Amino acid sequence: MTHHPPVLSLDALDAVPAHPRVLAIGNFDGVHRGHQQLLAALAEPALLHAAPRCALTFHPHPAVVVAPQRAPQPLISLDERIRLLHQAGAAEVLVLRFDEALSRLHPVEFVTGVLLQRLQARHIAIGANFRFGHGQQGDATTLADLGQQHGFALTCVPLLTHRRLPLSSSQIRQLIREGQVLLAARLLGRPLRLSGPVISGRGVGSKQTVPTLNLAPPSTLLPADGVYVTRVLDADTGTLLPGITNIGLRPTFKDGHPERSIETFVLGPLPATPAAMHLDFLHRLRDERRFDSPEALKSQILLDVARAQTLHRRLSRWRPSALQSL
């Protein structure tokens, strides 16, 4: 089981160990290539101040509190966010609960009371579009001015782009909603991953088409309905196998179950049904559509398998360099 640091209230920050830090601050939803650049920008300041790189993030997303009707569906879970922030170079990850009390803090109060007094920030890194404080009054200019007054340095990382697309969480969400998982992977720096327990299906696939593993729909954002080239990672054993995955409403089977399903046909020998799995999305094959019969659907699945096997041979290992060249 994954154990993440506690989500801290403002009062609980008093219990955080007192020592100098260099801080990257943001929501970090997705921990995409732009977020990774923030932590990379703190490598030299960390050496200069002999201080650990720390990522300060917020949970839930601020919009959940200040504008719930506009709150985005998260790209990754909190556990995954913390894991990826450590992987990107954070020696310490602090998760600050975003609540009414935090939302009411004036920008100056947030900087002096939280970042300086409690977290002893010596150098701060933010993205160019970072806003903070009551009514989002604070921005990079605010932090730069306060840095001059209080003696901390600021690095503001400009918005990065990939083929004229901004490296932002909102852009990645749009791509995922459109099913453009390959382009989303280029912005993330890794394939989109869904994780969760494997649940029992309705037994239709094993009898009429092909047997599948059924992933419980997670709370994170799902790609658009369709058929995808994926890879399956058994969360317990680490077994990694290629697969094809259908997300959708199973229109060929009118079984009275309108819930969206995530069904994966594994293209290789699976020793046993895993209790939980990670599912990486590599490429979109086609839209989900209704077939006249289960037999017609099975024929299409076999065509999908042939295409997927070709793509898996090309993408046997996903590396950042491979993402950029596709």
C-alpha positions, 0 to 999 in steps of 0.5 A: 500500500502506498503511504503519502505524507499527511495533508497539512492544515495551516496550523499543522505546519508548526510541526514541520521540521524547521530547516532552510528549504528551496521551494517549488510551488504549484498544484503540480497536477500531472507533474508534467514536463513543465513541473519537472523543469521547476524542480530542475531549476532548484538544483543549483540553489539547493547546493548554494544554500545547502538546503533540500529541494522541496515541492509545496503542493495543494490538496484539493485543487484550489478551484474545489474551494473557490469555484467548485463549478469549475474544478477540473478532474485531476490527471493523477491521484495524490499518491501518484503526484507525490511519487512523481515529484520525488522522482523529479528531484524533490527530497521533500514533498509538503501537501498543504490542505487548500481550505477556506482559511488558506484561501483567505490569506493575503499574498503577503501573509502567505509569503511571510507566515507560511513560506518564510516563517514556517518553511524557511524558504531561501529560494522559490521557483514558480511557473509564469502563470502561478497565482496565490493569495486571496482572490489570486492577487499574488503573482510573480511580480508580487513574489519578486518584490517580497523577495527583495524585501525579505531576502529570498531569491525567485526563479520564474520558469516561463511557460514551455511549449511543444509544437506550439502547445503549452505545457500546462495541465489544462492543455493536457486535460483537453488532449486526453478528453479528445483521446489524443493520448500520444500527444498528451504523453509528449507533454507529460513526458510519459504515457498517461496512466490509469490505476486501480483494482481489477474488478469482475466483468459481466462474462460476455467477453470471455464467452463471445469475444475475448477475455479481458481485465476490467479496471475499476474506473478511477477518479482521475480523468479518462481518455475519450471513449475508444480503443487504445494500444496500452501496456498492463503492469501488475501492481503486485508482481511488476509483470509488464505486458502489452494490451489493447483497451476499450473505454466506453459503453459497450454498444454491441451488447445491449445488456442494460448496463450503461456504466462506462467500462475499461476493458483490456485484452492482454496480448501475452500470457498472464500468470494470474488475474492481478488484484490491481493494475496500472494501465499506460495509454500509448496510442489511440486505434479507433473510436468505439462503435457498435457492431452487428454481432459479437462475431463481427466485434471479435473480428475487429478486435483481432484486427486491432490486435495485429495493429497493436502488436506492430506498435508495441514492437516499435514502442517496446520502451517508452523514453522521453526521446521516443516520445519526442520522435513520434 
